[in-house]
Amino acid sequence: MGAKREEEPRVVTLRPVEATPESFAPFGQVIAASPDGDQFGPHDAQLDLSRGIPRFYIMRLESRPLKFSSITHHASVTQCLGSIGGQDWYLGVAKPSILDGATEQSGGGTAVQSRAGHFYLPPDPSEVCVFRVSGPKFLKLHAGTWHAGPLFKADAVDFYNLELSNTNVSDSSSASHITGLNFEMQE
C-alpha cells in the first residue's frame, strides 16, 4: 500500500461584476467623488469606527494575482479600501454572517466562535462572488463582510485603508473551510 495522496484543491472560476452602488449593496457601499460642499448623506460612507481607534493609512500591496483560497471578515469595523490613482482592482466577497449568539442558526450552518468572541457562520463557497472596482472610487465594507483581496493585475498597487488600529490583530476571522477551493477570476 502506498502513501495516501492529498487531493488537489478544486478550482472555482468567478466572473467579476463591476462594483456599482446597486451591485455591491449587500456587502457595503461604493463611494465616488461628490462636489465639495455637499451635505452628508447616503452617498457618503456610513462608517462605524466606534469600537476602537481608527487607523487610516496607505498600504502597499505587491503581487496579488486574481485568485484566492481564503476569505476573512472583521466584526468590529466598517473597513474602507480604495486604490490610489484609480487603478482597477478586484475583491472577492460574501455577505456578513455574524450571529447574535452561539445558538442562532441560519441555513443549517454551524456557528463558530472567533478569537475576538463573536459568533459567525462561515460563508457558503457557492455564495462567494468577485467585484471589479474601476476608476477613482473606494469600497466601504459592512461590518462582517467576508473579503479576499484587494487583488490586481499590476506588480504593486498602493491602497487607502481605513479600519481600526487593531483590526488585523484582534478582529480578523478567516474561513478555513474553503481551504480545499481555489477561486480564480476570468474576465
N, C-alpha and C positions, 0 to 999 in steps of 0.2 A: 504494500500500500504506500502510495506516495503522499507527500505533504499536501494538505488542503490548500487549493488556490483561492486567493481572495478574488471576489467578484469585482469587475470593472465598474466604476460609477456609471449610472445611466445618464445620458446626455439629454437635456430638455432644451429645445430651441425656442426662443421667445422673439417675437417681432416687437420692436419698440413702438410705442404710441407717443405722439407729440404731447408734451405736458401743457395743457391749457387749464384755465380755471375750472372748466367743467369736467374734463377727463381726470384731473388729479384730485378733485374734491373729496373722495372717500379717504384720501391719505394725508391731505393737507391743503396748502394754498400755493398758487403760482403768483408771485409778486413781480410786477413790471413797473417801469417808471411811471410816475404821475407828476403833474405840474407842481412846481413849488407853490406853496400857499394852500394847497388842497387840505381840507379838514380831514381828521382821522375818520376812517370808515371801513366798510367791509373789504375794500380793495387793498387795505394795509394788512401786514402780518398781524394776526391775532395771537400774541405771544403769551406764554406762561413761563416766566422765569422766577417764580415766587419761592421755589424750593431750594434756593442756593444762590451762590454768587455767579452772576452772568460772566461768561467768557466769550469775547469777540476777538477772533484772530484770523490771520491768513495762514492756511496750511498748504504746504507744497506736497503734492502727490506725484509720484513717479510710477510709470509702468503699471497702469491699471487697465488691462485689456478688457474687452467686452464679454466677460464671463465671471461667474462666481459660484461658490459651493456652500457658502454660509450666509446667514442673514441675522441682523441684530435689531434690538429696539431699546429705547430709553423711556422709562415710565415717568420720569420726573420733569421733563422739559420738552418744549416745542423747539426742536432744532431747526436752524436755517442754514442752507447751503447755496452757494452760487459761484460760478467761475468768474474770475477776474478777467475782464476783457471780452466776456460773452462767448467764449469757445463752447462748442457743443459738448455736452456730456450726458451720461446715462445713469439712471438709478433704478435698481430692482426694488420693488416694494410689495408689501402685503398689508392688509388692514390691521389696525390695532386690535389686540386681543387680551387686554388687561382685564382681570376679573376683580370683583368686589371682595371675594373671599375664596378660600380653598374649595368650598363645596359647590360654588356656582359652576354649572356646566353649560356648554354651548356646542351643539352639533356632535355631542357624544365624545368630545375630546377629554383628555386627562389633564387636569390642572398641574402646573409646575410652579414651584416657588423659587423666585430669583434670589440671588445672594443679597439683594437690597431689601428683600422681604415681601415684595408684592407677588401676586399670583397671576399667571397668564396661561393661555392656551398656545402652544407652538403653532405657527402658521401652517396652513394646508399647502403643500407644494403646488397643488393644482391651481391655487389662487394667487400665486406669485406672478407679477407682471413687471414690465420694464417700461420706463419713460425716457424719452429724449428731451433734453432741455436745450433749446436753441436760442441763441441771442442773449441780450443783456437782461436777464431775469433770474430770480432765485426761487427756491422751493422752501416753504415752511412746512415741516412735518408735524402732524398732530402728535401729541404725546402718545407713545406706544406704537407708532407706525414702524413696522418692520422694514428695514432697508439694507441694501447691499450696494456699496459704492460710496462715492462717485466713481464712475468708470469712464474711460475716454480713449480716443484713438491716438492722441499725441503722446510724445515721450513723457511729458510732465505738464501739469496744469496747477496753477495756484487758485485756491478757493477761499472765499469768505466763509467763516463758520461761526455761528452763534449757538452756544449751548451753555451748560453750567460748567464751572471750574472743575468739578469732579465727575462730569458725565462719564468719561471713559474709565474711571477708576471704580466708582460705586454704583453706576446706573446704566450698565450695559449688559443686556441679557442676549445670549446667542442661541439660535435654534440649531441644536446639533443634530436633530433628526433628519435634516435634509442633507447630511453628510454624504449619503450614497447617491446624490444627484449633482450634476454639474449643469448649471444654466449657462447657455450661450445665446448671444444675440445675433439675429440675422436681419439685415436691412432689406 
